[in-house]
Amino acid sequence: MKKIILLVVGGLLLFLLLVGLVFGMLSLMEGLAKPKIVPVNSGPVEEDNSILGVLLSEKQSIIDSLQHLNQEQLMARDSLNTDIDSLTSLVQEQRKQVIADSLKMEKLQEDIAQASQQEGEAAGRSTEQIKQMAKTYESMKVSEIKPIFSQLDDETIIALYNNMSSRKRPMVLKALSTDRAAKITKKIIK
């Protein structure tokens, strides 16, 4: 945009310089030419076909052309400024959205980290509780365990089985019906 303005200003300066040069030359030439005497009572003045008249009409057409060009450039500048303003506001809106999304992402990451920590703590407590229960069942007899194990789900029995000493593990299978012991054995092996 600055380049365009500089070109217009440069063009105007060049134009003014040329006009000054032309007028200087015309002044010199006018001094050398014979002055025309126009009678006072004569009719309308005929069109000036002299060099001065031609140069003046050229000058006027150049001025008109430069004014038109200047108006077009001003309109283009205004249009560009409008586009720049709308793009700037769009970028600002996008930036605000990115910042908001970034804050949401940070909050989600914090929530995930906190949930993970809580889950880990719960798993640690759960594992510790399973180990304690396994020790409790190790001290009991098969006849005492059988009614309890009939009420527990397969995953709980497998967790207890995995946390018992290898000498006491057969007791878990003895406390179950043969069908259920076979089913749990398949799950343990997988």
C-alpha positions as CSV (number, residue, x, y, z in Angstrom):
1,M,0.0,0.0,0.0
2,K,2.9,2.4,0.8
3,K,4.5,1.5,-2.5
4,I,1.4,2.5,-4.4
5,I,1.2,5.8,-2.5
6,L,4.9,6.5,-3.2
7,L,4.4,5.7,-6.9
8,V,1.4,8.2,-7.0
9,V,3.3,10.9,-5.2
10,G,6.4,10.3,-7.4
11,G,4.2,10.4,-10.5
12,L,2.7,13.7,-9.4
13,L,6.1,15.2,-8.7
14,L,7.3,14.1,-12.1
15,F,4.2,15.6,-13.7
16,L,4.7,18.9,-11.9
17,L,8.3,19.0,-13.0
18,L,7.4,18.3,-16.6
19,V,4.6,21.0,-16.5
20,G,7.1,23.5,-15.1
21,L,9.6,22.6,-17.8
22,V,6.9,23.0,-20.5
23,F,5.7,26.3,-19.1
24,G,9.3,27.5,-19.0
25,M,9.8,26.5,-22.6
26,L,6.6,28.1,-23.6
27,S,7.5,31.3,-21.9
28,L,10.8,31.4,-23.8
29,M,9.0,30.6,-27.0
30,E,6.3,33.2,-26.4
31,G,8.9,35.9,-26.0
32,L,10.3,35.0,-29.4
33,A,7.0,34.7,-31.2
34,K,5.1,37.6,-32.5
35,P,2.3,38.6,-30.2
36,K,-1.2,38.2,-31.7
37,I,-3.3,41.2,-31.5
38,V,-6.9,40.5,-31.3
39,P,-9.2,43.3,-32.2
40,V,-11.5,44.3,-29.4
41,N,-14.6,44.4,-31.5
42,S,-14.0,41.1,-33.2
43,G,-16.3,38.2,-32.8
44,P,-15.7,35.1,-30.6
45,V,-12.1,34.1,-30.2
46,E,-11.2,31.2,-32.3
47,E,-9.8,28.1,-30.7
48,D,-6.2,28.5,-29.8
49,N,-4.3,26.0,-31.9
50,S,-0.9,27.2,-30.8
51,I,1.6,25.0,-29.0
52,L,0.5,26.5,-25.7
53,G,-3.1,25.5,-26.3
54,V,-2.1,21.9,-27.2
55,L,0.1,21.6,-24.2
56,L,-2.5,23.0,-21.9
57,S,-5.1,20.5,-23.2
58,E,-2.5,17.7,-22.8
59,K,-1.8,18.9,-19.3
60,Q,-5.5,18.9,-18.4
61,S,-6.0,15.3,-19.8
62,I,-3.0,14.1,-17.7
63,I,-4.4,15.8,-14.6
64,D,-7.8,14.2,-15.2
65,S,-6.1,10.8,-15.7
66,L,-4.0,11.2,-12.5
67,Q,-7.1,12.3,-10.5
68,H,-9.0,9.2,-11.8
69,L,-6.1,7.0,-10.9
70,N,-5.8,8.6,-7.5
71,Q,-9.6,8.0,-6.8
72,E,-9.2,4.3,-7.9
73,Q,-6.3,3.9,-5.6
74,L,-8.1,5.5,-2.7
75,M,-11.1,3.2,-3.3
76,A,-8.7,0.2,-3.5
77,R,-7.0,1.3,-0.2
78,D,-10.4,1.6,1.5
79,S,-11.4,-1.8,0.3
80,L,-8.1,-3.3,1.5
81,N,-8.5,-1.6,4.9
82,T,-12.0,-3.1,5.2
83,D,-10.7,-6.6,4.3
84,I,-7.8,-6.2,6.8
85,D,-10.1,-5.1,9.6
86,S,-12.4,-8.1,9.0
87,L,-9.5,-10.5,8.8
88,T,-8.0,-9.0,12.0
89,S,-11.3,-9.5,13.9
90,L,-11.6,-13.1,12.5
91,V,-8.0,-13.8,13.7
92,Q,-8.8,-12.4,17.1
93,E,-12.0,-14.5,17.4
94,Q,-10.0,-17.6,16.3
95,R,-7.3,-16.8,18.9
96,K,-9.8,-16.5,21.6
97,Q,-11.3,-19.8,20.6
98,V,-7.8,-21.5,20.6
99,I,-7.1,-20.1,24.1
100,A,-10.5,-21.3,25.3
101,D,-9.9,-24.7,23.8
102,S,-6.4,-24.8,25.3
103,L,-7.8,-24.1,28.8
104,K,-10.4,-26.8,28.3
105,M,-7.7,-29.2,27.3
106,E,-5.6,-28.4,30.3
107,K,-8.6,-28.9,32.6
108,L,-9.4,-32.3,30.9
109,Q,-5.7,-33.3,31.3
110,E,-5.8,-32.4,35.0
111,D,-9.1,-34.3,35.5
112,I,-7.6,-37.3,33.7
113,A,-4.5,-37.2,35.8
114,Q,-6.5,-36.9,39.0
115,A,-8.8,-39.7,38.0
116,S,-5.8,-41.9,37.1
117,Q,-4.3,-41.2,40.5
118,Q,-7.5,-42.0,42.3
119,E,-7.9,-45.2,40.2
120,G,-4.4,-46.2,41.0
121,E,-4.9,-45.5,44.7
122,A,-8.2,-47.5,44.6
123,A,-6.5,-50.3,42.8
124,G,-3.7,-50.3,45.3
125,R,-6.3,-50.5,48.2
126,S,-8.3,-53.1,46.3
127,T,-5.2,-55.3,45.8
128,E,-4.3,-54.9,49.4
129,Q,-7.8,-55.9,50.5
130,I,-7.8,-58.9,48.2
131,K,-4.5,-60.1,49.7
132,Q,-5.9,-59.7,53.2
133,M,-9.0,-61.7,52.3
134,A,-6.9,-64.4,50.6
135,K,-5.0,-64.8,53.9
136,T,-8.2,-65.0,55.8
137,Y,-9.5,-67.7,53.5
138,E,-6.2,-69.6,53.7
139,S,-6.8,-70.0,57.4
140,M,-10.3,-71.5,56.9
141,K,-11.4,-75.0,56.1
142,V,-12.9,-76.0,52.7
143,S,-16.3,-76.7,54.3
144,E,-16.3,-73.1,55.7
145,I,-15.3,-71.5,52.4
146,K,-17.8,-73.5,50.2
147,P,-21.0,-71.5,51.1
148,I,-19.1,-68.2,50.8
149,F,-17.6,-69.0,47.4
150,S,-21.0,-70.1,46.1
151,Q,-22.2,-66.5,46.5
152,L,-19.1,-64.8,44.9
153,D,-18.6,-64.0,41.2
154,D,-15.9,-65.7,39.1
155,E,-13.6,-62.6,38.9
156,T,-13.5,-62.3,42.7
157,I,-12.7,-66.0,43.2
158,I,-9.9,-65.7,40.6
159,A,-8.5,-62.7,42.3
160,L,-8.5,-64.5,45.7
161,Y,-7.0,-67.6,44.0
162,N,-4.1,-65.6,42.5
163,N,-3.3,-64.0,45.9
164,M,-3.2,-67.3,47.9
165,S,-0.1,-69.3,48.5
166,S,0.5,-72.1,46.0
167,R,-0.2,-74.7,48.8
168,K,-3.6,-73.3,49.6
169,R,-4.8,-72.8,46.0
170,P,-6.3,-76.3,45.6
171,M,-8.6,-75.5,48.5
172,V,-10.3,-72.8,46.4
173,L,-11.1,-75.4,43.6
174,K,-12.3,-78.0,46.2
175,A,-14.8,-75.4,47.6
176,L,-16.4,-75.1,44.2
177,S,-18.7,-77.4,42.3
178,T,-16.9,-79.3,39.5
179,D,-18.6,-77.4,36.7
180,R,-17.7,-74.0,38.3
181,A,-14.2,-75.1,39.1
182,A,-13.7,-76.1,35.4
183,K,-15.1,-72.8,34.2
184,I,-12.8,-70.8,36.5
185,T,-9.8,-73.0,35.6
186,K,-10.4,-72.0,32.0
187,K,-10.5,-68.4,32.9
188,I,-7.3,-68.6,34.9
189,I,-5.4,-70.3,32.1
190,K,-6.4,-67.7,29.5
